[in-house]
Every structure is written in C-alpha cells, then in structure tokens.
C-alpha cells in the first residue's frame, strides 16, 4: 500500500525515499541506537534519544527481544550475541578479523605460542579468532569460547581501556555474572593496567600458564578487542623465548592491528 504523502515510484534522491516502512524504520532506529550505545538504555531513554514516545517503541522492543537481538536486565536493554554472530558478516568486524589473521599468524610463529582475539559481551568475553602454536604444542582456546572478565588478563584489558562510565558498567555486569569475582581493588588494578598499556599475570585457571594481553583500540582510544597470548614456557628448546620477549612482540602486534583498524598510532596515557 502506498504511504500517504510518499510516491510509490522510485525517484531521485532529492525526492526522498521511494518507499517507506514506518514499523521497520522504528525497529532499525532502535537497533542502531543500541549498537552505538556503550551503556544499557531503558525504554524512556530510547524513546527520548529517538524523539518518540514510549508507546511508539514498545512493540518494536518486544519484537527485537523475541527475535533475540536484545535482552532486558533490570529494566534496561542490551544487544545480545546474535548481533555479534551476524557481525562476522558485517564489514567492521570482518575488517578486524581480516586484519588480525596475518598479524596473529606471524606473532604465533615468532614467539612459538598460540594467541587469540576476544571481545567484551554482556559481562563475559568471547573469543572471535585464534591461531595455534605452529609447533603443535601449547595452550589455546577455541573460537566462540566464553571467558570470565574480572580475573583474566584479556578481560581486565577490555575494562581498563574504556571511559569511566563504561568501565564501571562493565565491572557491574561482569560481577553479576560471577559474584565471586568481586574485587574491591579492581579499579586500582585497571588504572595500573591502563598506565602500563597491557596486562601480564599468572593464569587463575591453569597452573604454570601466564596470560599476556594488549588492547586493540578504536579511534577514540577505547578497547574493541584484546589480543592475548597464553604463555607456557618451553623447557626443551636451546633458545627459549622468555615472557619479556612475548610481551614485547605482542605489544608490537597489537599496535600494528590497532593502526590497521584506524586506532591511534600511540597508546593513550
């Protein structure tokens, strides 16, 4: 059916859209807003930012929840992992993965260790890419694996390189998922990581394993991903690669990837 006041025929750009679908446009407006927002939003927040009434967006939000694109927590809404899964077909995520692959392959070859790339998602982090140790020995994670945030090197990096509001929100989200990981010193820990530029700590899951992680930064200097090496020292090599070398090489790889996705040339202080 032709919309009132709109032409049903295709015209030039100055004539405006050839066809309109108000309900679809509302849903897409909500989805785009939620994708841009770094914090959960309530119905009133969404309506205000879109210049609409709550009644106008209520059914759209319900539909997005039913379809698995959004989830409600304490009357606030987040995007879900469904968008993350679809994002692999989206140019920005695709660009990150394409740029990361050769860098990660070279890194793994240079240091004789596996490495992986993870992103934050609703109080957890998800591995989106990995490269195994070319020697066939070592510790690695599968793509799609979900990891804790507060206690892991990569999770802390993803928290440390955010603005204060986003950092606090994500700390709270992560603790809701794992209340036993609450740490009164976490803000101080994250400040230290940000000042140093990376995290390097013993694994809390595997004895003898270390985790070294650097952020991949966007144009605003915020972490969009963490590049991590689960470091296990080889004792059967004549020329062993110490963790200090891994930290150096991983830092260079992370800076290279950051630059390729449009991030700052130098890490923020």
C-alpha positions as a LaTeX table, in Angstrom:
\begin{tabular}{lrrr}
\hline
Residue & $x$ (\AA) & $y$ (\AA) & $z$ (\AA) \\
\hline
Unk1 & 0.00 & 0.00 & 0.00 \\
Unk2 & 1.27 & 3.45 & $-0.87$ \\
Unk3 & 2.12 & 5.60 & 2.15 \\
Unk4 & 0.36 & 8.89 & 2.38 \\
Unk5 & 2.41 & 11.76 & 1.07 \\
Unk6 & 5.03 & 9.45 & $-0.47$ \\
Unk7 & 5.50 & 8.43 & $-4.08$ \\
Unk8 & 5.26 & 4.70 & $-4.75$ \\
Unk9 & 7.68 & 5.07 & $-7.66$ \\
Unk10 & 11.42 & 5.31 & $-7.43$ \\
Unk11 & 12.72 & 8.80 & $-7.87$ \\
Unk12 & 15.86 & 10.83 & $-7.42$ \\
Unk13 & 17.47 & 11.26 & $-4.01$ \\
Unk14 & 16.07 & 14.78 & $-3.77$ \\
Unk15 & 12.54 & 13.32 & $-3.95$ \\
Unk16 & 13.20 & 11.39 & $-0.71$ \\
Unk17 & 12.89 & 7.63 & $-0.18$ \\
Unk18 & 10.98 & 5.79 & $-2.91$ \\
Unk19 & 9.26 & 3.56 & $-0.34$ \\
Unk20 & 8.78 & 3.81 & 3.40 \\
Unk21 & 8.10 & 1.21 & 6.09 \\
Unk22 & 7.50 & 3.07 & 9.37 \\
Unk23 & 7.50 & $-0.01$ & 11.64 \\
Unk24 & 10.73 & $-1.32$ & 10.13 \\
Unk25 & 12.32 & 2.10 & 10.39 \\
Unk26 & 11.45 & 2.30 & 14.10 \\
Unk27 & 12.95 & $-1.12$ & 14.72 \\
Unk28 & 16.12 & $-0.26$ & 12.82 \\
Unk29 & 16.39 & 3.08 & 14.64 \\
Unk30 & 16.25 & 1.24 & 17.97 \\
Unk31 & 18.76 & $-1.38$ & 16.89 \\
Unk32 & 21.19 & 1.21 & 15.55 \\
Unk33 & 20.89 & 3.27 & 18.74 \\
Unk34 & 21.57 & 0.23 & 20.91 \\
Unk35 & 24.58 & $-0.73$ & 18.79 \\
Unk36 & 26.06 & 2.75 & 19.24 \\
Unk37 & 25.32 & 2.96 & 22.95 \\
Unk38 & 28.04 & 1.77 & 25.32 \\
Unk39 & 25.61 & 1.52 & 28.24 \\
Unk40 & 22.22 & $-0.21$ & 28.65 \\
Unk41 & 19.20 & 2.00 & 27.99 \\
Unk42 & 15.67 & 1.96 & 29.39 \\
Unk43 & 12.53 & 2.48 & 27.33 \\
Unk44 & 12.34 & 6.15 & 28.29 \\
Unk45 & 15.99 & 6.67 & 27.35 \\
Unk46 & 15.47 & 5.02 & 23.98 \\
Unk47 & 12.29 & 6.99 & 23.29 \\
Unk48 & 13.92 & 10.29 & 24.26 \\
Unk49 & 17.01 & 9.75 & 22.11 \\
Unk50 & 14.88 & 8.76 & 19.12 \\
Unk51 & 12.39 & 11.59 & 19.61 \\
Unk52 & 9.49 & 9.17 & 20.00 \\
Unk53 & 7.03 & 8.20 & 22.72 \\
Unk54 & 7.38 & 5.02 & 24.78 \\
Unk55 & 4.16 & 3.69 & 23.27 \\
Unk56 & 5.65 & 4.08 & 19.77 \\
Unk57 & 8.67 & 1.90 & 20.53 \\
Unk58 & 7.21 & $-0.64$ & 22.97 \\
Unk59 & 6.16 & $-3.22$ & 20.37 \\
Unk60 & 9.38 & $-2.75$ & 18.43 \\
Unk61 & 11.45 & $-3.50$ & 21.54 \\
Unk62 & 9.30 & $-6.54$ & 22.32 \\
Unk63 & 9.85 & $-7.84$ & 18.78 \\
Unk64 & 13.62 & $-7.34$ & 19.00 \\
Unk65 & 13.68 & $-9.24$ & 22.29 \\
Unk66 & 11.55 & $-12.05$ & 20.85 \\
Unk67 & 13.90 & $-12.32$ & 17.86 \\
Unk68 & 16.93 & $-12.48$ & 20.14 \\
Unk69 & 18.53 & $-9.17$ & 19.20 \\
Unk70 & 18.07 & $-7.55$ & 22.61 \\
Unk71 & 17.69 & $-8.66$ & 26.21 \\
Unk72 & 16.27 & $-6.86$ & 29.26 \\
Unk73 & 18.15 & $-6.64$ & 32.56 \\
Unk74 & 16.76 & $-4.58$ & 35.43 \\
Unk75 & 14.50 & $-2.62$ & 33.04 \\
Unk76 & 17.50 & $-1.77$ & 30.85 \\
Unk77 & 18.17 & $-3.18$ & 27.41 \\
Unk78 & 21.35 & $-4.55$ & 25.81 \\
Unk79 & 22.13 & $-6.00$ & 22.42 \\
Unk80 & 22.83 & $-9.75$ & 22.51 \\
Unk81 & 25.30 & $-12.19$ & 20.99 \\
Unk82 & 23.00 & $-12.60$ & 17.98 \\
Unk83 & 24.32 & $-9.31$ & 16.68 \\
Unk84 & 27.83 & $-10.49$ & 17.46 \\
Unk85 & 27.26 & $-13.60$ & 15.34 \\
Unk86 & 25.84 & $-11.55$ & 12.48 \\
Unk87 & 28.66 & $-9.05$ & 12.90 \\
Unk88 & 31.08 & $-11.58$ & 11.44 \\
Unk89 & 29.41 & $-10.77$ & 8.13 \\
Unk90 & 29.50 & $-7.04$ & 8.87 \\
Unk91 & 32.35 & $-5.02$ & 7.29 \\
Unk92 & 33.84 & $-3.55$ & 10.53 \\
Unk93 & 34.08 & $-6.94$ & 12.26 \\
Unk94 & 35.14 & $-8.57$ & 9.03 \\
Unk95 & 37.80 & $-5.91$ & 8.62 \\
Unk96 & 39.08 & $-6.56$ & 12.15 \\
Unk97 & 39.26 & $-10.30$ & 11.55 \\
Unk98 & 40.87 & $-9.95$ & 8.12 \\
Unk99 & 43.46 & $-7.52$ & 9.50 \\
Unk100 & 44.11 & $-9.68$ & 12.56 \\
Unk101 & 44.72 & $-13.00$ & 10.82 \\
Unk102 & 48.17 & $-12.38$ & 9.25 \\
Unk103 & 49.34 & $-10.42$ & 12.29 \\
Unk104 & 48.33 & $-13.23$ & 14.63 \\
Unk105 & 49.90 & $-15.87$ & 12.39 \\
Unk106 & 53.22 & $-14.02$ & 12.31 \\
Unk107 & 53.12 & $-13.39$ & 16.05 \\
Unk108 & 52.47 & $-17.04$ & 16.81 \\
Unk109 & 55.30 & $-18.11$ & 14.52 \\
Unk110 & 57.74 & $-15.58$ & 16.01 \\
Unk111 & 57.12 & $-16.48$ & 19.65 \\
Unk112 & 56.21 & $-20.19$ & 19.34 \\
Unk113 & 52.99 & $-19.62$ & 21.25 \\
Unk114 & 49.28 & $-19.62$ & 20.47 \\
Unk115 & 47.31 & $-16.36$ & 20.52 \\
Unk116 & 43.66 & $-15.33$ & 20.43 \\
Unk117 & 41.46 & $-12.27$ & 19.95 \\
Unk118 & 38.48 & $-11.65$ & 22.23 \\
Unk119 & 35.72 & $-9.05$ & 22.59 \\
Unk120 & 33.52 & $-7.99$ & 25.50 \\
Unk121 & 29.91 & $-9.16$ & 25.57 \\
Unk122 & 27.45 & $-8.62$ & 28.44 \\
Unk123 & 29.68 & $-9.41$ & 31.39 \\
Unk124 & 31.71 & $-12.04$ & 29.56 \\
Unk125 & 34.21 & $-12.05$ & 26.72 \\
Unk126 & 34.07 & $-14.14$ & 23.57 \\
Unk127 & 36.98 & $-15.48$ & 21.54 \\
Unk128 & 36.47 & $-14.40$ & 17.91 \\
Unk129 & 39.77 & $-15.57$ & 16.39 \\
Unk130 & 42.74 & $-17.74$ & 17.34 \\
Unk131 & 45.98 & $-19.09$ & 15.93 \\
Unk132 & 47.54 & $-22.24$ & 17.33 \\
Unk133 & 51.22 & $-22.66$ & 18.07 \\
Unk134 & 52.76 & $-23.75$ & 14.74 \\
Unk135 & 54.82 & $-26.38$ & 16.57 \\
Unk136 & 51.63 & $-28.13$ & 17.63 \\
Unk137 & 52.44 & $-27.74$ & 21.32 \\
Unk138 & 50.94 & $-25.24$ & 23.73 \\
Unk139 & 47.70 & $-23.98$ & 25.20 \\
Unk140 & 44.97 & $-22.45$ & 23.03 \\
Unk141 & 41.26 & $-21.58$ & 23.16 \\
Unk142 & 38.57 & $-22.38$ & 20.63 \\
Unk143 & 36.74 & $-19.68$ & 18.70 \\
Unk144 & 33.42 & $-18.99$ & 20.44 \\
Unk145 & 34.75 & $-19.79$ & 23.92 \\
Unk146 & 33.35 & $-17.52$ & 26.65 \\
Unk147 & 35.76 & $-16.25$ & 29.29 \\
Unk148 & 35.50 & $-14.52$ & 32.64 \\
Unk149 & 36.31 & $-10.82$ & 32.67 \\
Unk150 & 37.37 & $-9.58$ & 36.11 \\
Unk151 & 40.05 & $-12.19$ & 36.82 \\
Unk152 & 41.55 & $-12.62$ & 33.34 \\
Unk153 & 44.27 & $-10.58$ & 31.66 \\
Unk154 & 42.22 & $-10.03$ & 28.50 \\
Unk155 & 39.07 & $-9.17$ & 30.44 \\
Unk156 & 40.92 & $-6.61$ & 32.52 \\
Unk157 & 42.39 & $-5.06$ & 29.38 \\
Unk158 & 38.92 & $-4.78$ & 27.86 \\
Unk159 & 37.79 & $-2.96$ & 31.01 \\
Unk160 & 40.85 & $-0.79$ & 31.56 \\
Unk161 & 40.74 & 0.95 & 28.20 \\
Unk162 & 37.23 & 2.43 & 28.46 \\
Unk163 & 35.78 & 5.69 & 29.70 \\
Unk164 & 34.91 & 5.69 & 33.41 \\
Unk165 & 31.17 & 5.19 & 32.91 \\
Unk166 & 31.54 & 2.27 & 30.53 \\
Unk167 & 34.21 & 0.70 & 32.71 \\
Unk168 & 32.00 & 0.82 & 35.81 \\
Unk169 & 29.00 & $-0.54$ & 33.92 \\
Unk170 & 31.01 & $-3.47$ & 32.60 \\
Unk171 & 32.51 & $-4.20$ & 36.01 \\
Unk172 & 28.99 & $-4.41$ & 37.43 \\
Unk173 & 27.79 & $-6.59$ & 34.53 \\
Unk174 & 30.72 & $-8.93$ & 34.99 \\
Unk175 & 30.22 & $-9.23$ & 38.73 \\
Unk176 & 26.54 & $-10.00$ & 38.23 \\
Unk177 & 27.65 & $-12.94$ & 36.10 \\
Unk178 & 30.32 & $-14.00$ & 38.62 \\
Unk179 & 29.66 & $-12.50$ & 42.09 \\
Unk180 & 32.62 & $-14.46$ & 43.47 \\
Unk181 & 34.93 & $-12.34$ & 41.32 \\
Unk182 & 34.08 & $-9.08$ & 43.10 \\
Unk183 & 37.31 & $-7.28$ & 43.99 \\
Unk184 & 37.47 & $-4.04$ & 45.95 \\
Unk185 & 40.81 & $-3.26$ & 44.31 \\
Unk186 & 39.67 & $-3.73$ & 40.71 \\
Unk187 & 39.59 & $-0.01$ & 39.85 \\
Unk188 & 43.17 & 0.41 & 41.07 \\
Unk189 & 44.22 & $-2.69$ & 39.13 \\
Unk190 & 42.63 & $-1.35$ & 35.95 \\
Unk191 & 44.25 & 2.06 & 36.37 \\
Unk192 & 47.64 & 0.34 & 36.65 \\
Unk193 & 46.98 & $-1.70$ & 33.51 \\
Unk194 & 45.97 & 1.40 & 31.56 \\
Unk195 & 49.12 & 3.24 & 32.66 \\
Unk196 & 51.33 & 0.27 & 31.75 \\
Unk197 & 49.49 & $-0.43$ & 28.50 \\
Unk198 & 48.90 & $-4.14$ & 28.97 \\
Unk199 & 48.36 & $-6.94$ & 31.50 \\
Unk200 & 50.63 & $-9.90$ & 32.24 \\
Unk201 & 49.59 & $-12.23$ & 35.05 \\
Unk202 & 49.60 & $-15.91$ & 36.05 \\
Unk203 & 46.51 & $-17.75$ & 34.86 \\
Unk204 & 43.87 & $-18.32$ & 37.54 \\
Unk205 & 42.71 & $-21.48$ & 35.76 \\
Unk206 & 45.90 & $-23.31$ & 34.71 \\
Unk207 & 48.98 & $-23.67$ & 36.93 \\
Unk208 & 52.20 & $-22.65$ & 35.21 \\
Unk209 & 50.42 & $-20.68$ & 32.48 \\
Unk210 & 50.74 & $-16.91$ & 32.10 \\
Unk211 & 48.37 & $-14.63$ & 30.22 \\
Unk212 & 49.72 & $-11.58$ & 28.42 \\
Unk213 & 47.15 & $-9.28$ & 26.84 \\
Unk214 & 47.15 & $-5.97$ & 24.94 \\
Unk215 & 44.17 & $-3.88$ & 23.80 \\
Unk216 & 43.13 & $-3.25$ & 20.21 \\
Unk217 & 41.93 & 0.35 & 20.22 \\
Unk218 & 39.39 & 2.26 & 18.14 \\
Unk219 & 39.63 & 5.87 & 17.01 \\
Unk220 & 38.59 & 7.07 & 20.49 \\
Unk221 & 41.32 & 5.02 & 22.17 \\
Unk222 & 38.85 & 2.51 & 23.62 \\
Unk223 & 39.43 & $-1.23$ & 23.56 \\
Unk224 & 37.32 & $-3.01$ & 20.95 \\
Unk225 & 39.21 & $-6.28$ & 21.41 \\
Unk226 & 42.05 & $-7.85$ & 23.35 \\
Unk227 & 44.94 & $-9.73$ & 21.74 \\
Unk228 & 46.24 & $-12.34$ & 24.15 \\
Unk229 & 48.98 & $-14.94$ & 24.41 \\
Unk230 & 48.52 & $-17.78$ & 26.93 \\
Unk231 & 52.23 & $-18.21$ & 27.62 \\
Unk232 & 53.67 & $-21.57$ & 28.60 \\
Unk233 & 57.46 & $-21.72$ & 28.88 \\
Unk234 & 59.11 & $-24.41$ & 26.78 \\
Unk235 & 61.92 & $-26.26$ & 28.57 \\
Unk236 & 63.05 & $-28.36$ & 25.60 \\
Unk237 & 64.39 & $-25.54$ & 23.44 \\
Unk238 & 68.01 & $-24.42$ & 23.21 \\
Unk239 & 66.94 & $-20.81$ & 22.64 \\
Unk240 & 63.98 & $-20.28$ & 24.92 \\
Unk241 & 61.70 & $-17.31$ & 24.41 \\
Unk242 & 61.18 & $-15.56$ & 27.77 \\
Unk243 & 57.93 & $-13.88$ & 28.70 \\
Unk244 & 59.60 & $-10.48$ & 28.33 \\
Unk245 & 60.10 & $-11.20$ & 24.62 \\
Unk246 & 56.47 & $-12.31$ & 24.32 \\
Unk247 & 55.32 & $-9.06$ & 25.92 \\
Unk248 & 57.45 & $-7.04$ & 23.50 \\
Unk249 & 56.34 & $-8.91$ & 20.38 \\
Unk250 & 52.70 & $-8.99$ & 21.42 \\
Unk251 & 52.77 & $-5.25$ & 22.06 \\
Unk252 & 54.10 & $-4.61$ & 18.56 \\
Unk253 & 51.48 & $-6.90$ & 17.02 \\
Unk254 & 48.66 & $-5.22$ & 18.95 \\
Unk255 & 49.86 & $-1.78$ & 17.88 \\
Unk256 & 50.03 & $-2.93$ & 14.27 \\
Unk257 & 46.47 & $-4.25$ & 14.40 \\
Unk258 & 45.24 & $-1.11$ & 16.17 \\
Unk259 & 46.72 & 1.02 & 13.39 \\
Unk260 & 45.17 & $-1.14$ & 10.68 \\
Unk261 & 41.67 & $-0.73$ & 12.10 \\
Unk262 & 42.05 & 3.04 & 12.45 \\
Unk263 & 43.12 & 3.33 & 16.07 \\
Unk264 & 45.71 & 5.75 & 17.47 \\
Unk265 & 49.34 & 5.41 & 16.44 \\
Unk266 & 50.40 & 5.63 & 20.08 \\
Unk267 & 48.64 & 4.22 & 23.11 \\
Unk268 & 46.81 & 6.73 & 25.34 \\
Unk269 & 48.48 & 7.63 & 28.61 \\
\hline
\end{tabular}
